[in-house]
Amino acid sequence: MGHRPGCGGGGGDSAGGNLAAVAALQAREAGLPLAAQILLYPVIEPDFESESYRRYATDHFNTRAAMQWYWKQYLGDSPIPEPAWQVVPSRAVDHAGLAPAVVVTAGRDPLSSEGDGYARTLRAAGVPTRHRHYPELFHGFLTIGPFGPAQSARALLWRDITALLGAASLDRSAS
């Protein structure tokens, strides 16, 4: 079985979205082509004062206190290491040349502002980006199998992923 460079991708939700975004940056730096990065309500930046953090700090599925705890587990008592983009993808000097992205955000999520901002950053750098924002949904909603809105959102997500991977396959076959 052979491997076709540039026909695969990476993705994750929440902290996995952070890892996928960092992996896309690392792949670009190493000259490894990726077809897609799929970022589902990604953890992008340890800024606990964004609009969505202020609005949804408490009394929601994901909270500011929980996110502060998760970042502490990730970094311990250490400051963000250098280069910072290897932990905080928004801090990369340049986002141009990254794999096309699908970014999903949920409006009732402390991470909503940073996911929205990262989608804007990718677009501004010329990265083809599909941003699907669900204003009335919450962190983790996509993983709730029988939840009707999640079923609809997953159908759109699968279509977006298929389009990205299909486009990558066509790009590779044309070269």
PyMOL commands that set and color helices and strands:
alter all, ss='L'
color gray80, all
select helices_A, chain A and resi 15-30+51-55+64-75+84-86+89-91+112-124+141-143+148-174
alter helices_A, ss='H'
color red, helices_A
select strands_A, chain A and resi 9-13+36-40+101-108+129-138
alter strands_A, ss='S'
color yellow, strands_A
deselect
rebuild
show_as cartoon
